[in-house]
Amino acid sequence: MAKLLDHDFDGIQEYDNPIPTWLSALFIITTLFGIGYAIYYPSLPNYHGLSGWSAQNQYDKQMEVEEARYAPLRAEAEKKALEALAALSDDEGTVQAGREVFTQYCSPCHGMNAEGKVGPSLTDETWLYGSEPKDILTSIREGRPKGMPAWKSQLDEDQVKSVAVYVMSLRKSEEAGQ
């Protein structure tokens, strides 16, 4: 028969029963699983685990999948945006707005007629970074080494597009005049 313990609480006494075997086994299994998990997966600071798993690697893999999935859609959208930009080069209002932005921000380096001063001429045949609409937009937004500043923080997207249209119209008028 189970032994009654000497202590009591509010008149209640307890028996000295051992922990059930199934509960002891469950505790041991859970402890061993936790130790194995902590060894296999990263669980401590500066410890990468035996698996080599990391949240950054998981994120990078997911981004590769997303890039592969959406790259064709992005390419198509970019193509349409560049076609729309090229079509705007015939719109006199956009060209005029671009001329105003160019005069204010670009002419100190490229000259009032884009003939080139400190910056290169924008009316000649050869451009160092390309003369396609995408290249022009990248040059304006991101800047280029050796002096071309990035304008994306000072100009809004409409201003960037209008000055790109203006620069493209300069090339067209120069080519038409030759």
Stockholm file with secondary structure:
# STOCKHOLM 1.0

chainA/1-178         MAKLLDHDFDGIQEYDNPIPTWLSALFIITTLFGIGYAIYYPSLPNYHGLSGWSAQNQYDKQMEVEEARYAPLRAEAEKKALEALAALSDDEGTVQAGREVFTQYCSPCHGMNAEGKVGPSLTDETWLYGSEPKDILTSIREGRPKGMPAWKSQLDEDQVKSVAVYVMSLRKSEEAGQ
#=GR chainA/1-178 SS CCCEEEEEETTEEEECCCCCHHHHHHHHHHHHHHHHHHHHSCCSTTCCTTTCCCHHHHHHHHHHHHHHHHHHHHHHHHHHHHHHHHHHTTCHHHHHHHHHHIIIIIHHHHCTTSCCSSSCCSSSSCCTTCCSHHHHHHHHHHCBTTTBCCCTTTSCHHHHHHHHHHHHHHHHHHHHHC
#=GC SS_cons         CCCEEEEEETTEEEECCCCCHHHHHHHHHHHHHHHHHHHHSCCSTTCCTTTCCCHHHHHHHHHHHHHHHHHHHHHHHHHHHHHHHHHHTTCHHHHHHHHHHIIIIIHHHHCTTSCCSSSCCSSSSCCTTCCSHHHHHHHHHHCBTTTBCCCTTTSCHHHHHHHHHHHHHHHHHHHHHC
//
